[in-house]
């Protein structure tokens, strides 16, 4: 500041060249536009991009009681397709084509094939696609809560018609005189399957794998040993925030997000992130997946 007649006045200012203010405004506009575009891309990424980027993820699953004749037996898991709004038939055709092209031993499907409640349209739309699944040793499926909520009778009809029905059933594989059992436990909320009853005719010394929709089933009241539960339902939480984790999981046991976990009983529980979405059509840091489970026999 400098003194002058009439008191204190501010610093002298230089006259700006003509058009300078206009140039600065244009620069500011371009910066703001670029920032807005970047923000729009970031905001749209979980809504329009990541949820369509399906990964094929391979997991080695140690199963101590797996007979050595089945060492390397590989299971492709599809779950939580949620056909409906924003999950199209074309998208699912690609998913199913990818699963078939893997040519692994079996394909298993663990429920929630449709999205909305009280609709036959989605059920009739998705099951002809699911019926195209093929694997050398078969395709085995159970239902999820959304399949019941859409129309339990219609879902059960298509499950049976597809030739994939493992709901409340067991299937035996044999190699070199040794056995591996696959059982269908269904959905915790709607099927209310009793694992002890389900496995009543399976020899105690044999290896058993159970398909269920909701991983909370692993915490139920049952006494028979299960060597591996294969589940879906959680979608991996859909959103995984760095250093925080998954804010929302639709299960009581918050340990059951995705991947291989252990139940309180010590039984292995595998949870796939699945394909579709629920509640909000977003995925962030939680890609949809086709899970490929390679079973490995290990010393008990």
N, C-alpha and C positions, 0 to 999 in steps of 0.2 A: 504494500500500500504506500502511496505517496501523498504528501500534504499539498494543498492548493487553496486558492481563494474559495471561500464559502465552505471550508471544512474538509473532511476526508472524502476521497473518492477512490474507487477501485482501480485495479491495474488497467493500463491502456490496452485496448484490443486492436488487432490488425484487421483490416478489411479482408474478407474472404473473396477469392476469385469467383467470378460469375460461374454458376453451375456446380460449385463445390458442395453446397448443401444437398443438391439433387443427387450428386454422385454418392455422397455418404448414405443417403436414404436408400439408394439402389443397392449399395453394398449390404446395408443392414437387412434389407428385404431378402437378398439372396442368402445371407447367413441364416435368417429365420426360416426361410423356405427349406434350406438344406437340413436344418435341425428338425423341422416338422416332418420332413420326409423320413429322416432317420428314426424319429420317434414312431412314425406310422409303421415302418418296417419292423421295428422291435415289437410294437404292440400287436402286429398281425402275425408275427412268427409263430407263437404258440397256438393261434387260432386257425391259421390257414396252411402253415408249412410243417411244423414238427409233427403234428398229429397224423400227417400222411406219409411220413418217412419211416416205413416199416423196416426194422432191423431183423436179420437172422442171427440170433445169439446162441452160441454153443456153450453148453455147461457140462462139465464132468461131474457126475454124481456118484460118490462112493456109497456102495450098498454092501455092507459087510457080509450078509448072508446070501448074496447073489451067487448062484452056482457058476463055476468058472466057464461052463459051457455057454453061459449068457454074457460073459464079459465082453463089453462093447456093444451090447444090445442098445439100440438107439430109438428114442421116442421123440416124435415131433408133436409139440403141443400148440393147439390153437384155442384161444379162449376170449370171451368178452368182445365179440365182433360188433355188437350193438347196431345191427343194420337198422337204418331209419334216417332221421334228419342228419345230413352231412356225412353219412357213411353210405356210399352208393353201391349198387350191384357191380359196377365196373371196377371199383376199388377192391371189392371182395373177390372178384374173379381173379385179379392179379395176386392177391394174397393166397388164394387156394391153388392157383397155378404154381406159385413159388413153393408151397408146402409139398405138392405132388412131385415137383422136380427134384426135391431133395432125395427121394427114393430111400428113405430110412425104413427101419423094420416095421414100425407102426405109427399111425397118427392117432392122437387122442384129442378130444374136444371137451372142454370143461364148463360149458354153459354160457348163458346170456348172449344168445345169437341175435336177439332183437332188442329194441330200445324202449318202445312206448308200451303203455298199459292198454289192455282191452282192444287189441287189434289182431285180426287174422291176416290182414294184408301183409304186414311185415313177416309173419311166420311163413306164409305162402310164397313170399318173395325170396327169403334167404335159404330155405331148406333145399330147393332144387340145386342151389349152388353147393351147399354142404354135401349133397349126395354125389358130387363129382370127385370128392376126395378119394385118393387111392394110395395104398401102401402095400408092400409085399406080404405083410402078415396081418393086414386088416386095419380098419378104422373103428374106433370105439368112442362113444360119446355119452354124456350125461346132460342133465338140464341145470339151468341156473334160476335164480329168483325172477329175473325179468321174463324168462320163458313161461313161467307159471303165471306171472301177472298179466302177460299178454293174452294167453289162453292156454291153460294147462292141458286141456283135452286135445286141442289141435297140435300143440307142441309134442305131446306124447305120440300122437298119430304119426307125425312126420319123423320123429325119432325112430319109431319102429319101421316105418316104410323105407327109410334110408338104408336099413340093414346095419346100422351102427349102434343099436341100442345096448348099452351096458348098465342101464339104470336098474339097480337092485339085482345085478347079475354078476357072475364071475366067469372069467375065461382063462383056460389053461394053455400055456405054451410048453412044449417039450423039446429038449435037445439032449441027445446022448443019455437018455434015461433020467434026466433031471428036469424039474418043473419050475416054472415061473407063473405066478397068478396075477391077473389084472382084474380088479373089482370096481364096480360102479356105486359110489356112495351118494351121488347127487348133491342136492342143495340142503344146507343146514336149516334154513328158515322154512322151506316148503316141503321137502321130501322127508325130513325127520328120520333118516335111515339109521338103523341100529347096526353098528359095525360088527358087534359080536354075532348078531343074527346073520349078517351078510357073509361073514367068513366062517360060518359054522361047519361047512363041509370041506374047508381047505385044511389040509394037514398042517399041524403046528410047526413041523420042521421045514415046511416049504416057504419060499420067499414070496411076499405079497405086496403088491402096489395097488393103491386105492385112488381112484379119481373122485374128487369132490369139487364143488364150486367154491365154497367159502372156507378159507383156511382155519377159521375158528373151530371148524369141525374137529381139528386135531386136539383140541382141549376138552373134548367131550368125555362122557363117562363110559368108557369101554375098557375091557381087559385084554382083548386079543392083541397080539403084537402086529404092528404094521411096519414094513420095512421102508416105505416111502409113500407119502401123500403128495399128489399132484393137484394143484389148485389154481384158481384165478381170482376173480371178484374185486380185487383191490385196485386194478389198473396201475399198480405201483404208486398210487396216490395222485397220478397225472401231473402233479407239479412238485418238483424237488428244488427247494431253494438252497443255494450253496450255504454251508455252515449252519443251516437250520434244519433241513430235512423236508419231510412231507407233512404239511400242516393238517391235511385231512386224509384219514383212512377209514373206510367203512367196516371196520372190524373192532372187536373188543381188545384183542391182543395186538397192540401197536407194534410189536416186533414183526408182525406178518405184513411187510410192505411188498417186497419182491425178492426173488432169488432164493437161495437155499438157506433155510432157517431150521432151528430145532424147537420142537414143542416142549412144554414143561415136563412131559414124560420122556423127553430125549429122542423122540422119533423125528426123522428127517421130514421136512415140509418144504416143497418147492412151490413158489408162487410166481406165475408169469405176469408181466405187465399187461399182456393182452393187446388187442387191436384197436378197440373203439374207445368211447368216452361215455361218461354219465354226469349228470347235473350240469357241468359246464363243458362246452366243446373245445377244451384246450388241453395241450400237453406242453410242459416246459421242463427241459432237462430230464425227460422221462419218455423216451421214444416208444412207440408201439413196437411189439416184437412177436416174431415167431420163435418159440423156444425149442432148441434141439438138445435133448438130454441124453448124453452118452453114459450108460450105467457101467460102473466099474466094480468088479468084485475085489474086496479087500479083506485082509485077515480080520476075523471077529474080535 
